[in-house]
């Protein structure tokens, strides 16, 4: 639930008093960049996890195929 404007006004006044009006855009910009980088990192981690799962599945299938080929070779001999 978002705070109402009545709650935001005192917070904004306090921020202006503490940091000054000139610093607030810099702080907001830095915060936005940090959030963007965090989201990007989370997407990269999720992408890596799905690729690892695909690789694990592929590696599990390879030995089974190799065993089938070995059995076929034994039957041919």
C-alpha positions in Angstrom: 0.0 0.0 0.0 1.4 3.4 -1.0 1.7 6.2 1.5 -0.7 9.1 1.1 0.4 12.6 0.1 -0.1 13.7 3.7 2.6 11.2 4.7 4.9 12.1 1.8 5.0 15.8 2.3 6.8 15.8 5.7 9.2 13.1 4.5 10.1 15.2 1.4 10.6 18.4 3.5 12.9 16.5 5.9 14.9 15.2 2.9 15.3 18.7 1.5 16.4 20.0 4.9 18.9 17.2 5.4 20.4 16.8 1.9 19.5 20.1 0.2 17.5 20.6 -3.0 20.5 20.2 -5.2 21.5 16.8 -4.0 18.1 15.1 -4.2 18.2 14.5 -8.0 21.7 13.0 -7.7 20.5 10.7 -4.9 17.4 9.7 -6.9 19.5 9.0 -10.0 22.0 6.9 -8.0 19.2 5.0 -6.4 17.5 4.3 -9.7 20.8 3.1 -11.3 21.4 0.8 -8.3 17.9 -0.7 -8.6 18.4 -1.2 -12.4 21.7 -3.0 -11.9 20.2 -5.2 -9.2 17.4 -6.3 -11.5 19.8 -6.9 -14.3 21.9 -9.1 -12.0 18.9 -11.1 -10.9 17.9 -11.8 -14.5 21.4 -12.9 -15.3 21.4 -15.3 -12.4 18.1 -16.7 -13.4 19.3 -17.1 -17.0 22.5 -18.9 -15.8 20.4 -21.3 -13.6 18.1 -22.3 -16.5 21.2 -22.9 -18.7 22.8 -25.1 -16.0 19.6 -27.1 -15.7 19.5 -27.6 -19.5 23.2 -28.7 -19.5 22.5 -31.1 -16.6 19.6 -32.6 -18.5 21.8 -33.0 -21.6 24.6 -34.6 -19.7 22.2 -37.1 -18.1 20.9 -38.1 -21.5 24.4 -38.7 -23.0 25.4 -41.7 -21.0 22.1 -43.5 -21.8 22.7 -43.0 -25.5 26.2 -44.2 -25.1 25.0 -47.4 -23.4 22.5 -48.0 -26.2 25.3 -47.7 -28.7 27.5 -50.1 -26.8 24.7 -52.6 -26.7 24.2 -52.2 -30.4 27.9 -52.8 -31.0 27.9 -55.9 -28.9 24.9 -57.3 -30.9 26.7 -56.6 -34.2 29.8 -58.5 -33.1 
